[in-house]
Amino acid sequence: MTGHSHSPFKDRASLTDAREALREQVSAHDRTEQVALGAAVGRTVAESITAQRNVPHYPRAAMDGYAVRAEDTFGASDRSPQILDATDEPVGPRQASQVHTGSKLPDGADAVVMIEHVDEVGEEIEVFDGVSEGENVGPVGEDVEAGQKLYDPGHRLRPSDVGLLRSVGNTEVTAFERPRVAVIPTGEELVQSDPDPGEIIETNGLTVSKLAESWGAEATYHDVVTDDTGKLDAAITDSLDHDLIATTGGSSVGKRDLLPEVVSELGEIHVHGVGIKPGHPFAFGTVEGTPVLMLPGYPVSCLINAVQFLRPAIKWVGSMPLDEPPTVEAELTEKVYSEPGLRTFARVRVDEEDGRRVATTVRASGAGVLSSVALSDGWVVVPEEREGLAEGETVPVQNWEWSP
């Protein structure tokens, strides 16, 4: 028995179908801006980037030692060293000039003898090991050649990328603007501080806005909107200048769950109810072309749906790569229960025990228990076709708070 017959949602979509439906409604924006290189980490490249110059732009010593003409060292050995005259630049026949790793190769030289293969005797240099032309020398363009393509549009810049771009002469990049996300917490019971009995401090909107920022968006954290159709209508209408709108709370089918009705009146509902646990009261629609993602009010349900729907929507809007969160393999210390037909997200803690990695359920139920997520190391995803996971089974634990 799946329990579907008891669901108040008439047409509950699978997670896969709901994601596909959302993808059809989300378009990438084409807004770009120039970003200083020092602020470009995490930004998405909007135009192909090519190297403006060679790196290195001069032949350089790859070792500490002496720059020489290779032919002057032929035949050198421990028992019969070649004797060269110490000199400054340039290097002529039978001469050697001291160099350090990374320094320019003196004119006239074509190789470097490592420092451990020479002796300094007065004004002369004894070479005990012959070198060939180009040995221990980094040629022009060895690292990067001028005109070489470095990055295509859609690449998200890492710290190492910024270093490389600086080395080839870039001081700024053309990047897509960050997607603009309006986060609107809703609920008449929500307050920002000092709750009275029956009141709850608002956390969902704050958490979702910070997650959105970590995923590459610019988030606008709206004031709490009470359960009133007129005020909800106004909040959504006023936020239509954003690329995405994410609301928290009021997405189910109760008397105070007004958002699906409001969005339906303003535009169109595409999905209401998703086959995941916790988190099935998720809904999304569009208003004047702007996707509105209605996240459930229970904190765990809210976060799971934010990861499953808001995160990919932000990536799609911003032309960013949608990388899957990393996982670690761990052995379950207990059975994980789930309902067939529902994709279940079980929060777990990961520990080392007797030389093996183990995963223990933080809390088997309780979509409203925020600490079960905040104090976990990730979650185990139970597929729809499975009825739980067995104790001792090795499973991937997903680190959902991974940011890229």
SVG drawing of the C-alpha trace seen along z (x, -y; Angstrom):
<svg xmlns="http://www.w3.org/2000/svg" viewBox="-10 -46 100 51">
<polyline fill="none" stroke="black" stroke-width="0.4" points="0.0,0.0 1.6,-3.3 -0.6,-5.7 -1.3,-7.7 -5.1,-7.3 -4.9,-9.4 -3.0,-12.3 -5.0,-15.6 -3.1,-16.3 -5.0,-14.9 -2.2,-15.0 1.0,-14.6 4.0,-14.6 7.1,-12.5 10.3,-14.5 11.6,-13.8 8.5,-15.0 8.2,-18.1 11.8,-19.0 11.2,-18.6 8.1,-20.7 10.1,-23.4 12.9,-23.2 10.3,-24.0 9.3,-27.2 12.8,-28.5 14.8,-30.5 18.4,-31.7 18.7,-35.5 21.2,-37.2 22.3,-40.0 26.1,-40.5 28.5,-42.7 32.2,-43.4 33.6,-42.0 36.9,-42.9 39.1,-39.8 39.4,-40.1 35.7,-39.7 35.2,-37.1 35.5,-33.8 32.2,-32.0 31.0,-34.0 29.9,-32.5 31.8,-33.3 29.5,-34.9 32.0,-35.1 34.9,-32.8 38.1,-33.9 41.5,-33.6 45.0,-34.3 46.2,-37.8 49.9,-36.8 52.3,-33.9 53.0,-32.5 55.9,-32.6 56.5,-35.5 60.3,-34.9 62.4,-31.7 63.1,-31.0 65.3,-28.9 63.5,-25.9 66.2,-25.1 68.7,-26.9 72.0,-26.6 74.1,-28.1 72.9,-29.1 75.2,-27.7 75.5,-26.9 74.7,-23.2 77.5,-22.3 80.0,-23.6 79.0,-20.9 79.2,-17.8 81.3,-15.1 81.4,-16.5 81.6,-14.0 82.7,-13.6 86.2,-12.6 86.5,-15.1 84.5,-18.3 84.1,-21.0 85.7,-24.3 83.7,-27.4 84.2,-31.1 81.8,-32.7 80.1,-35.7 77.1,-38.0 74.7,-38.3 75.1,-37.6 76.6,-34.1 79.3,-33.5 81.3,-30.4 82.8,-28.6 80.9,-30.8 78.3,-30.3 75.9,-32.7 74.3,-32.0 70.4,-31.8 67.6,-31.1 64.4,-29.2 62.0,-31.4 64.7,-34.0 65.1,-35.0 67.5,-32.8 70.4,-35.0 70.9,-35.8 73.3,-33.3 72.4,-30.5 70.2,-27.6 70.3,-25.3 70.7,-25.3 73.1,-23.1 71.6,-22.3 73.5,-23.8 74.3,-20.4 76.2,-19.5 78.7,-22.3 81.5,-23.6 82.6,-27.2 86.4,-27.6 87.4,-31.2 86.2,-32.8 85.7,-29.4 82.8,-26.9 83.4,-23.2 80.5,-21.3 80.2,-17.6 77.1,-16.7 76.4,-17.6 73.0,-19.0 71.2,-19.1 69.7,-22.1 66.6,-23.3 67.3,-21.2 66.0,-22.8 64.6,-25.7 60.9,-26.7 60.2,-28.0 58.0,-30.9 54.3,-29.8 55.2,-26.6 52.3,-27.3 49.9,-29.2 50.2,-30.3 48.8,-33.7 45.5,-33.2 44.8,-29.9 41.2,-29.4 40.9,-29.1 37.3,-29.1 33.9,-28.8 30.7,-30.5 29.0,-28.8 32.3,-28.0 32.1,-29.0 35.4,-30.6 37.5,-29.1 40.4,-30.7 42.9,-28.9 41.1,-30.3 41.4,-33.8 45.1,-33.3 45.6,-32.0 43.6,-34.9 45.7,-37.4 48.9,-35.7 47.8,-36.2 47.0,-39.8 43.3,-39.9 42.1,-42.4 38.3,-41.8 35.9,-39.3 32.5,-39.4 30.2,-37.4 26.5,-36.8 24.8,-38.9 23.7,-36.9 20.2,-35.6 17.8,-37.8 15.7,-35.8 13.0,-37.2 12.5,-35.2 9.1,-35.8 8.4,-34.2 4.7,-33.9 2.6,-33.0 0.6,-35.0 2.5,-33.2 5.9,-34.4 7.9,-37.1 11.5,-38.3 12.3,-38.2 11.0,-37.6 8.1,-35.2 5.1,-35.1 3.3,-31.8 1.9,-30.7 4.5,-32.7 7.5,-31.4 10.8,-33.1 11.1,-33.3 13.9,-31.1 12.9,-29.5 13.2,-32.7 16.5,-33.6 17.9,-30.2 16.6,-30.0 18.0,-33.4 21.4,-32.5 21.3,-29.2 20.3,-31.1 23.3,-33.3 25.6,-30.3 24.2,-28.9 25.2,-32.0 22.1,-34.2 21.5,-37.7 18.7,-37.3 16.1,-39.8 14.9,-38.8 11.3,-40.1 9.5,-41.0 7.1,-38.4 3.8,-38.5 0.7,-37.4 -1.9,-34.9 -4.0,-37.4 -4.7,-37.0 -4.4,-40.7 -1.0,-41.1 0.3,-37.9 -0.9,-39.1 0.9,-42.4 4.1,-40.8 4.3,-38.5 3.3,-41.3 5.9,-43.7 8.6,-41.0 8.0,-40.2 11.2,-42.2 13.2,-39.3 14.2,-36.2 12.6,-33.8 10.3,-34.1 10.5,-31.7 7.9,-31.7 8.0,-29.8 4.9,-28.5 1.3,-28.4 1.8,-25.9 -0.4,-23.0 -4.1,-22.6 -5.3,-23.9 -7.5,-26.9 -4.4,-29.1 -2.5,-27.7 -3.5,-30.6 -0.5,-30.8 -1.5,-28.3 -4.8,-30.1 -3.1,-33.5 -0.6,-32.3 -3.4,-30.6 -5.3,-33.9 -2.3,-35.9 -1.0,-33.3 -0.8,-29.5 0.0,-26.6 2.1,-23.9 2.7,-21.5 1.0,-21.2 2.2,-18.2 5.4,-16.2 6.1,-12.6 8.9,-13.2 9.1,-12.8 9.4,-15.1 8.2,-17.9 5.3,-16.8 3.3,-20.2 5.7,-21.9 4.0,-23.8 5.2,-26.0 3.6,-28.3 4.4,-31.2 3.2,-34.8 3.8,-36.9 6.6,-34.6 8.3,-34.6 8.5,-31.2 7.1,-31.2 8.4,-28.3 6.2,-27.7 8.2,-26.0 6.5,-24.3 6.5,-25.8 8.0,-23.0 11.7,-23.7 13.0,-20.3 10.5,-20.2 11.4,-23.7 15.1,-23.0 14.7,-19.7 12.5,-21.4 14.9,-24.4 17.7,-22.0 15.7,-20.0 14.0,-22.9 15.3,-26.3 19.0,-25.4 18.6,-24.0 16.3,-26.9 19.0,-29.4 21.6,-27.5 19.4,-27.4 18.6,-31.1 22.3,-32.1 23.7,-29.7 25.7,-28.0 26.7,-24.3 24.4,-22.2 26.9,-20.0 25.6,-17.2 26.4,-17.5 29.3,-15.2 28.6,-12.0 30.5,-9.7 29.9,-6.0 28.8,-4.9 27.4,-1.8 23.9,-2.3 23.8,-1.5 20.1,-0.9 17.2,-0.4 15.9,-3.4 12.2,-3.3 10.4,-4.7 7.2,-4.6 7.2,-3.0 6.3,-5.6 7.9,-8.4 11.5,-9.5 12.6,-9.8 15.4,-12.0 16.8,-10.6 19.0,-12.9 22.1,-11.1 25.2,-11.8 28.5,-10.3 31.1,-8.9 34.2,-6.8 33.8,-3.5 36.3,-0.7 38.1,-1.9 34.9,-2.2 32.5,-5.1 29.0,-4.7 25.8,-6.6 23.2,-7.0 19.8,-8.5 19.5,-11.8 15.7,-11.7 13.5,-9.3 10.5,-11.7 9.6,-15.3 9.6,-17.7 9.4,-20.6 12.5,-19.8 15.2,-22.1 17.9,-20.7 17.6,-17.4 19.1,-19.0 21.5,-21.5 23.0,-18.8 23.3,-16.2 26.2,-15.6 23.9,-15.0 21.0,-12.9 20.5,-9.4 18.1,-9.3 15.8,-6.3 14.5,-5.8 10.7,-5.6 10.9,-1.9 12.6,-0.9 10.7,-0.2 13.4,-1.3 17.2,-0.5 18.6,2.3 20.9,2.0 24.4,2.7 23.8,1.5 26.4,-0.8 24.8,-3.9 25.9,-7.3 25.4,-10.2 24.8,-13.4 26.4,-16.6 23.5,-18.9 25.0,-22.0 27.9,-21.9 27.7,-25.3 28.9,-25.2"/>
</svg>
